[in-house]
Amino acid sequence: MDTIKAIKERRSIRRYLDKEIKLEIVSEILEAGSYAPSSGNVQNWRFLIVKDKKKREEIADACLGQTWMNQAPIHIVVCGDNKAVSSMYKKKGEKYIIQNCAAAIQNILLAACDKGLGSCWVGVFNEDKLRTLLGIPENISIEAVIPLGYPAYKPIAEDKKHRRRHRIEFLTFFEKYNERELDFSVWPLVKQYKKLDEKVNLGKIRKLFKK
Ligand SMILES: Cc1cc2nc3c(=O)[nH]c(=O)nc-3n(C[C@H](O)[C@H](O)[C@H](O)COP(=O)(O)O)c2cc1C
């Protein structure tokens, strides 16, 4: 799948088919995770695959009762082995530990999408419960749980009912924070206007941007 297509089509999936996932596919997805950038190339991410049904139920329970997670045949728990980051970066390392793992998580979500799988980044959990359940040592951080499964619905179709993202035009500044004045004619909103009416009233759009 084309990268931009995967980025735009990926959605959090919370209903899954009762269908196994081949471990070869999971390993490819995790390998994609490991290609993420990391500060000083420390690659502090660690991946824990959970297939056992009872354990998955307990994980969902530890994720403050997000029982929809039970439907996913595999849970990936993303952990951080952070000794190298901490000794290299001291206090600043706290940020990098999370950022490195977040980059790996996003790669995993995109690779899953590429493989026709659904996933969700789950960050709400009781850390102590997960630690005990999965034997995760105190010096290892727990960054996220990712349920993986074949999606039971088409999220894009559901999405059409709502606009799911803020407009990039309003999130982007030129040269200085809060400055939206420069060449915004390249942005999607203007292109949409152009489709509707060839004589685009840039003055009108400029006013919109100033709001
Ligand atoms: C750090 C983080 C934590 C999240 N935790 C949860 C969670 O615990 N449960 C859940 O259902 N979704 C969780 N999400 C998913 C978001 O709700 C979702 O990404 C957001 O609503 C945008 O929807 P989309 O992923 O379909 O584009 C989390 C996402 C992130 C980045």
The ligand as an SDF file (V2000), in Angstrom:
LIG
                    3D

 31 33  0  0  0  0  0  0  0  0999 V2000
   -1.5430    8.0110   23.4390 C   0  0  0  0  0  0  0  0  0  0  0  0
   -2.8450    7.4390   22.9580 C   0  0  0  0  0  0  0  0  0  0  0  0
   -3.6510    6.7350   23.8320 C   0  0  0  0  0  0  0  0  0  0  0  0
   -4.8690    6.1790   23.3900 C   0  0  0  0  0  0  0  0  0  0  0  0
   -5.5940    5.4060   24.2470 N   0  0  0  0  0  0  0  0  0  0  0  0
   -6.7400    4.8350   23.8190 C   0  0  0  0  0  0  0  0  0  0  0  0
   -7.4680    3.9630   24.6680 C   0  0  0  0  0  0  0  0  0  0  0  0
   -7.0800    3.6850   25.8040 O   0  0  0  0  0  0  0  0  0  0  0  0
   -8.6140    3.4090   24.1870 N   0  0  0  0  0  0  0  0  0  0  0  0
   -9.0580    3.6470   22.9140 C   0  0  0  0  0  0  0  0  0  0  0  0
  -10.1060    3.1020   22.5420 O   0  0  0  0  0  0  0  0  0  0  0  0
   -8.3780    4.4740   22.0730 N   0  0  0  0  0  0  0  0  0  0  0  0
   -7.2300    5.0540   22.4810 C   0  0  0  0  0  0  0  0  0  0  0  0
   -6.4950    5.8300   21.6180 N   0  0  0  0  0  0  0  0  0  0  0  0
   -6.9580    6.0080   20.2360 C   0  0  0  0  0  0  0  0  0  0  0  0
   -7.5730    7.3830   19.9890 C   0  0  0  0  0  0  0  0  0  0  0  0
   -8.8320    7.4550   20.6040 O   0  0  0  0  0  0  0  0  0  0  0  0
   -7.6820    7.6000   18.4570 C   0  0  0  0  0  0  0  0  0  0  0  0
   -6.4140    7.5100   17.8770 O   0  0  0  0  0  0  0  0  0  0  0  0
   -8.3010    8.9640   18.1140 C   0  0  0  0  0  0  0  0  0  0  0  0
   -9.6300    9.0270   18.5390 O   0  0  0  0  0  0  0  0  0  0  0  0
   -8.2870    9.2270   16.6060 C   0  0  0  0  0  0  0  0  0  0  0  0
   -8.9710    8.2310   15.8950 O   0  0  0  0  0  0  0  0  0  0  0  0
   -8.2650    7.3230   14.7930 P   0  0  0  0  0  0  0  0  0  0  0  0
   -7.1270    6.5860   15.4490 O   0  0  0  0  0  0  0  0  0  0  0  0
   -9.3380    6.3800   14.3130 O   0  0  0  0  0  0  0  0  0  0  0  0
   -7.7680    8.2170   13.7030 O   0  0  0  0  0  0  0  0  0  0  0  0
   -5.2960    6.3700   22.0500 C   0  0  0  0  0  0  0  0  0  0  0  0
   -4.4570    7.0770   21.1640 C   0  0  0  0  0  0  0  0  0  0  0  0
   -3.2490    7.5800   21.5980 C   0  0  0  0  0  0  0  0  0  0  0  0
   -2.3520    8.2900   20.6020 C   0  0  0  0  0  0  0  0  0  0  0  0
  1  2  1  0
  2  3  1  0
  2 30  2  0
  3  4  2  0
  4  5  1  0
  4 28  1  0
  5  6  2  0
  6  7  1  0
  6 13  1  0
  7  8  2  0
  7  9  1  0
  9 10  1  0
 10 11  2  0
 10 12  1  0
 12 13  2  0
 13 14  1  0
 14 15  1  0
 14 28  1  0
 15 16  1  0
 16 17  1  0
 16 18  1  0
 18 19  1  0
 18 20  1  0
 20 21  1  0
 20 22  1  0
 22 23  1  0
 23 24  1  0
 24 25  2  0
 24 26  1  0
 24 27  1  0
 28 29  2  0
 29 30  1  0
 30 31  1  0
M  END
$$$$
